[in-house]
Amino acid sequence: MTSNLPSPQPGPQPTPSDTPTRAGISWPLVAGLASMALLWPLTGLTGIGGAGAPRALAIVALTAVVWIGVVGFGRVPRPVLTLTMTGLASGVVALLVSTLFGGVGLGGEGAAAWTAVPALAMDAGWGALAGVVALGVQKARGGAR
């Protein structure tokens, strides 16, 4: 018996390489970059960098240069989202260290618990700003994804 149905037309079938894919976030990279939040307590314990504003500015500048350099020159996919999540994770690390070991912050003297949410939002915002700069570095190098 033969069927009156048309036979399927041969043609190119989509392959996985033909479909666009969006790379996800590299969580080990986020964790590694967020660990730079430990510079603040480590420099405080060791006395490196002095105290106050000069130490804080040096740590912020060093962190920004490393984040932007690694993500921008490393051609990391989704740089804005990656560094936004890095900023958020960095804030979480800082809050945990402050809570566990005291000092100024959530678990220490002088700060109320409600300040955690704005602090985390600010950390995520700084990460997003660094991500925009890293994206600019990627585009300038011709490697934006």
C-alpha positions in Angstrom: 0.0 0.0 0.0 1.2 3.4 -0.8 0.2 6.5 1.1 -1.1 9.7 -0.5 0.6 11.8 2.2 3.5 13.9 0.9 6.9 12.6 1.9 8.9 14.8 4.2 11.2 17.1 2.2 14.8 16.7 2.8 16.4 19.9 4.0 18.9 21.2 6.4 18.1 20.3 9.9 19.1 22.8 12.6 22.2 21.7 14.6 23.1 22.8 18.0 25.9 25.0 16.6 23.3 26.8 14.4 21.2 27.9 17.3 22.4 31.0 19.2 23.4 30.3 22.8 23.9 32.7 25.6 26.6 31.7 28.0 25.6 31.6 31.6 27.4 33.2 34.5 30.7 31.6 35.7 29.9 31.2 39.4 33.5 30.2 40.3 34.6 33.5 38.7 32.0 35.4 40.7 33.1 33.7 43.9 36.7 34.4 43.2 36.2 38.1 42.4 33.9 38.5 45.3 36.5 37.2 47.7 38.3 40.5 47.2 35.9 41.7 49.9 38.3 40.0 52.3 40.9 42.6 51.6 39.3 45.0 54.0 39.5 42.8 57.2 42.9 41.3 56.1 44.5 44.8 55.7 42.9 45.8 59.0 44.4 42.9 60.8 47.9 43.2 59.3 48.1 47.0 59.4 48.8 47.2 55.7 47.6 50.4 54.1 47.2 52.4 57.2 43.7 53.3 58.3 40.7 55.3 57.2 40.0 56.8 53.9 43.4 56.1 52.2 43.1 52.4 52.9 39.5 52.3 51.8 40.2 54.1 48.5 43.1 51.9 47.7 41.0 48.7 48.3 38.1 50.1 46.2 40.5 51.1 43.4 42.4 47.8 43.4 39.1 45.9 43.4 37.7 47.9 40.5 40.9 47.5 38.4 40.9 43.7 39.0 37.2 43.2 38.3 37.2 45.3 35.2 40.6 43.8 34.0 39.6 40.2 34.5 36.2 40.5 33.0 37.0 43.0 30.3 40.3 41.5 29.1 39.2 38.0 29.8 36.3 38.3 27.4 33.8 36.9 30.0 30.3 36.6 28.6 27.6 38.8 30.1 30.0 41.2 31.8 27.4 43.5 33.4 25.4 40.6 34.9 28.6 38.8 36.0 29.9 41.9 37.8 26.5 42.8 39.2 26.3 39.3 40.8 30.0 39.7 41.9 29.1 43.0 43.7 26.2 41.4 45.4 28.3 38.4 46.4 31.0 40.7 47.7 28.5 42.5 49.8 27.3 39.2 51.2 30.9 38.2 52.1 31.5 41.5 53.8 28.2 41.2 55.8 29.1 37.6 56.8 32.6 38.6 57.9 31.2 41.6 59.9 28.5 39.4 61.5 30.9 36.6 62.4 33.8 38.6 63.6 32.2 41.9 64.8 33.4 45.4 64.1 31.5 48.0 62.2 28.6 46.4 60.3 25.6 44.2 60.8 27.0 42.2 63.6 29.1 44.9 65.1 28.6 48.2 66.8 26.9 51.2 65.2 24.8 49.7 62.4 21.2 48.5 62.4 20.2 45.3 60.6 18.0 47.3 58.1 21.2 48.8 56.6 22.1 45.4 55.1 19.6 45.7 52.2 20.8 49.2 51.0 24.4 48.1 51.4 23.8 45.0 49.3 22.0 47.1 46.7 24.9 49.6 46.6 27.4 46.7 46.2 25.3 45.3 43.3 25.2 48.8 41.8 28.9 49.2 41.9 29.3 45.8 40.4 26.9 46.8 37.5 28.9 50.0 36.9 32.1 48.0 36.8 30.4 45.6 34.4 29.4 48.4 32.1 33.1 49.6 32.0 34.2 46.0 31.4 31.7 45.7 28.5 33.2 48.9 27.1 36.7 47.3 27.4 35.4 44.2 25.6 33.8 46.3 22.8 37.0 48.4 22.4 39.0 45.2 22.0 36.5 43.8 19.5 35.6 40.9 21.7 32.2 41.7 23.1 29.7 38.8 23.1 
